[in-house]
């Protein structure tokens, strides 16, 4: 009997020593997923699919951000280029005004030579001359809206005057400097259609070619630029047209 009791005590002591080690082992539910008896844990395949979908979405968002950034940079470049072109037009207009002022402040509607010439005072009334010079002074002062109003009134009052071709031409220059392409096109066209002997004709044709280029009509732009180089090879506008043609082609 003593031997039996001693054996039981020894077994009990061994069991007590072993139990703590079993308590540290996590319990694993052996119930297969999908059967009753508890909520099934999510499958590994489902977790992987969700991560892949999120990765794809992130990739798409990155592509959209890059695309939008490219558009912003392109728009910034176009705006900068337009600002520079408008600045160049103002500089060109200032230069032309200065050249005209140095030559006497007015040009003639006489024979087409491409060179600005003084108007014979006897060919026109003092009132017409004064009104034209007043309108031109507004351009020199960069009061462009007032200048356009005065030039329009002038061509209505003197539709066939000695300065009317110049009035139309300067309307076109001012409109072009303000990037108003359609009115500029109309003004330069008036010079071409109504004053075929005007000294402003080569310049008007050249400017019309540039207007069409800015409007996106390269065919018409090329037509007018080539027209200047062929019909008025000695005019200053012909050299400008030849240089600009390289940009059009």
C-alpha positions as CSV (number, residue, x, y, z in Angstrom):
1,X,0.0,0.0,0.0
2,X,2.8,2.4,0.9
3,X,4.4,1.7,-2.5
4,X,1.1,2.5,-4.3
5,X,0.6,5.8,-2.4
6,X,4.2,6.8,-3.2
7,X,3.7,6.1,-6.9
8,X,0.5,8.2,-7.1
9,X,2.2,11.1,-5.3
10,X,5.2,10.9,-7.7
11,X,2.8,10.9,-10.7
12,X,0.9,13.9,-9.3
13,X,4.0,15.9,-8.8
14,X,5.2,15.2,-12.4
15,X,1.8,16.3,-13.8
16,X,1.9,19.5,-11.8
17,X,5.4,20.2,-13.2
18,X,4.3,19.5,-16.8
19,X,1.0,21.5,-16.9
20,X,2.5,25.0,-16.9
21,X,4.4,24.2,-20.1
22,X,1.2,23.1,-21.8
23,X,-0.6,26.3,-20.6
24,X,1.9,28.4,-22.7
25,X,1.0,26.6,-26.0
26,X,-1.8,28.5,-27.8
27,X,-5.0,26.6,-28.3
28,X,-5.8,25.9,-32.0
29,X,-9.4,25.4,-33.0
30,X,-9.3,22.3,-35.2
31,X,-12.8,23.0,-36.6
32,X,-12.5,23.4,-40.4
33,X,-13.4,26.8,-41.8
34,X,-16.8,27.0,-43.3
35,X,-18.4,24.5,-40.8
36,X,-20.7,25.4,-38.0
37,X,-19.5,25.8,-34.5
38,X,-17.9,29.3,-34.7
39,X,-17.2,32.1,-37.1
40,X,-14.7,31.2,-39.8
41,X,-11.4,33.1,-40.1
42,X,-10.8,35.0,-43.4
43,X,-8.9,33.0,-46.0
44,X,-5.3,33.9,-46.9
45,X,-6.3,34.3,-50.6
46,X,-8.9,37.0,-49.8
47,X,-6.4,39.0,-47.8
48,X,-3.9,38.9,-50.7
49,X,-6.5,40.0,-53.2
50,X,-7.5,43.0,-51.1
51,X,-3.8,44.1,-50.9
52,X,-3.3,43.7,-54.7
53,X,-6.4,45.8,-55.4
54,X,-5.2,48.5,-53.1
55,X,-1.8,48.5,-54.8
56,X,-3.5,48.8,-58.2
57,X,-5.5,51.8,-57.0
58,X,-2.4,53.5,-55.6
59,X,-0.6,53.0,-59.0
60,X,-3.6,54.5,-60.8
61,X,-3.6,57.5,-58.5
62,X,0.1,58.0,-59.0
63,X,-0.4,58.0,-62.8
64,X,-3.3,60.5,-62.5
65,X,-1.1,62.8,-60.4
66,X,1.7,62.6,-62.9
67,X,-0.7,63.3,-65.8
68,X,-2.2,66.3,-64.0
69,X,1.3,67.6,-63.1
70,X,2.2,67.3,-66.8
71,X,-0.9,69.3,-67.8
72,X,-0.2,72.0,-65.3
73,X,3.4,72.3,-66.5
74,X,2.2,72.5,-70.1
75,X,-0.4,75.2,-69.3
76,X,2.3,77.2,-67.4
77,X,4.5,77.0,-70.4
78,X,1.8,78.1,-72.8
79,X,0.8,81.0,-70.5
80,X,4.5,82.1,-70.3
81,X,4.8,81.9,-74.0
82,X,1.7,83.9,-74.6
83,X,2.8,86.5,-72.2
84,X,6.2,86.7,-74.0
85,X,4.5,87.0,-77.4
86,X,2.3,89.8,-76.2
87,X,5.3,91.6,-74.7
88,X,7.1,91.2,-78.0
89,X,4.1,92.7,-79.8
90,X,4.1,95.7,-77.6
91,X,7.8,96.1,-78.0
92,X,7.4,95.8,-81.8
93,X,4.5,98.4,-81.7
94,X,6.6,100.8,-79.7
95,X,9.5,100.4,-82.1
96,X,7.2,101.1,-85.1
97,X,5.7,104.1,-83.4
98,X,9.2,105.4,-82.6
99,X,10.3,104.9,-86.2
100,X,7.2,106.6,-87.5
101,X,7.7,109.5,-85.1
102,X,11.3,109.9,-86.2
103,X,10.2,110.1,-89.8
104,X,7.7,112.8,-89.2
105,X,4.7,111.1,-87.4
106,X,2.7,110.2,-90.5
107,X,2.8,108.1,-93.6
108,X,1.3,108.4,-97.0
109,X,-1.3,106.5,-98.9
110,X,0.7,106.9,-102.1
111,X,2.4,104.4,-104.3
112,X,3.3,101.1,-102.7
113,X,7.0,101.0,-102.0
114,X,7.1,99.5,-98.6
115,X,8.8,102.7,-97.2
116,X,7.0,105.2,-95.0
117,X,6.8,108.6,-96.7
118,X,5.6,112.0,-95.5
119,X,2.2,113.1,-96.6
120,X,2.1,116.1,-98.8
121,X,0.2,118.6,-96.8
122,X,-1.4,120.0,-99.9
123,X,-3.0,116.6,-100.6
124,X,-5.3,116.7,-97.7
125,X,-7.1,119.2,-95.5
126,X,-5.5,120.4,-92.3
127,X,-8.5,119.1,-90.3
128,X,-8.0,115.5,-91.6
129,X,-4.3,115.7,-90.9
130,X,-4.9,117.0,-87.4
131,X,-7.5,114.3,-86.6
132,X,-5.2,111.6,-87.8
133,X,-2.2,112.9,-85.8
134,X,-4.4,113.2,-82.7
135,X,-5.4,109.5,-83.1
136,X,-1.8,108.5,-83.6
137,X,-0.7,110.4,-80.5
138,X,-3.0,108.3,-78.5
139,X,-1.2,105.2,-79.7
140,X,2.1,106.7,-78.7
141,X,0.7,107.4,-75.3
142,X,-0.4,103.7,-75.1
143,X,-4.0,104.8,-74.7
144,X,-5.0,102.0,-77.0
145,X,-8.7,101.9,-76.4
146,X,-9.0,105.7,-77.0
147,X,-6.8,105.3,-80.0
148,X,-9.0,102.6,-81.5
149,X,-12.1,104.8,-81.0
150,X,-10.4,107.7,-82.7
151,X,-9.1,105.6,-85.6
152,X,-12.5,104.1,-86.2
153,X,-14.1,107.5,-86.2
154,X,-11.5,108.7,-88.6
155,X,-12.0,106.0,-91.2
156,X,-15.8,106.7,-91.1
157,X,-15.3,110.4,-91.6
158,X,-12.6,110.0,-94.3
159,X,-13.2,106.6,-96.0
160,X,-10.9,107.6,-98.9
161,X,-8.7,110.0,-97.2
162,X,-4.9,110.3,-97.5
163,X,-4.4,108.7,-94.1
164,X,-7.2,106.1,-94.1
165,X,-4.9,103.2,-95.1
166,X,-2.6,104.1,-92.2
167,X,-5.6,104.4,-89.9
168,X,-6.7,100.8,-90.8
169,X,-3.2,99.5,-90.5
170,X,-2.6,101.0,-87.0
171,X,-6.0,99.6,-85.9
172,X,-4.6,96.2,-86.9
173,X,-1.4,96.8,-85.0
174,X,-3.2,97.9,-81.8
175,X,-5.6,95.0,-82.0
176,X,-2.7,92.6,-82.5
177,X,-0.8,94.0,-79.6
178,X,-3.9,93.4,-77.5
179,X,-4.2,89.8,-78.8
180,X,-7.6,90.6,-80.4
181,X,-6.9,88.5,-83.5
182,X,-10.2,88.7,-85.4
183,X,-10.5,92.5,-85.3
184,X,-6.8,92.7,-86.3
185,X,-7.4,90.4,-89.2
186,X,-10.3,92.6,-90.4
187,X,-8.2,95.8,-90.1
188,X,-5.3,94.4,-92.1
189,X,-7.7,93.0,-94.7
190,X,-9.2,96.5,-95.2
191,X,-5.7,97.8,-96.1
192,X,-5.2,95.0,-98.6
193,X,-8.7,95.2,-100.3
194,X,-9.2,98.9,-100.3
195,X,-5.7,100.4,-100.8
196,X,-3.7,98.3,-103.3
197,X,-1.3,101.1,-103.8
198,X,-0.6,101.9,-100.1
199,X,2.9,101.9,-98.7
200,X,1.4,99.9,-95.8
201,X,0.4,97.0,-98.1
202,X,3.5,94.8,-97.6
203,X,3.3,95.3,-93.8
204,X,-0.4,94.5,-93.8
205,X,0.0,91.3,-95.8
206,X,2.8,90.2,-93.5
207,X,0.8,90.9,-90.4
208,X,-2.2,89.1,-91.8
209,X,0.0,86.1,-92.3
210,X,1.0,86.2,-88.6
211,X,-2.6,86.6,-87.5
212,X,-3.6,83.5,-89.4
213,X,-0.7,81.6,-87.9
214,X,-1.9,82.6,-84.4
215,X,-5.4,81.6,-85.3
216,X,-4.1,78.1,-86.2
217,X,-4.6,78.4,-90.0
218,X,-1.1,77.6,-91.2
219,X,-2.3,77.3,-94.8
220,X,-3.5,80.9,-95.0
221,X,-0.5,82.1,-93.0
222,X,1.9,80.5,-95.5
223,X,-0.1,82.0,-98.4
224,X,0.2,85.6,-97.1
225,X,3.8,85.3,-96.0
226,X,4.9,83.9,-99.3
227,X,2.8,86.6,-101.1
228,X,4.9,89.3,-99.4
229,X,8.2,87.6,-100.3
230,X,7.2,87.2,-103.9
231,X,5.4,90.4,-104.7
232,X,7.5,92.8,-102.5
233,X,11.0,91.3,-102.3
234,X,12.6,94.7,-101.5
235,X,10.2,95.6,-98.7
236,X,11.3,95.2,-95.1
237,X,8.2,93.1,-94.5
238,X,9.5,90.5,-97.0
239,X,12.5,89.8,-94.9
240,X,10.4,89.4,-91.8
241,X,8.0,87.1,-93.7
242,X,10.9,85.0,-94.9
243,X,12.1,84.5,-91.4
244,X,8.7,83.7,-90.0
245,X,8.0,81.2,-92.8
246,X,10.7,78.9,-91.2
247,X,8.5,78.8,-88.1
248,X,5.4,78.0,-90.2
249,X,6.9,75.2,-92.3
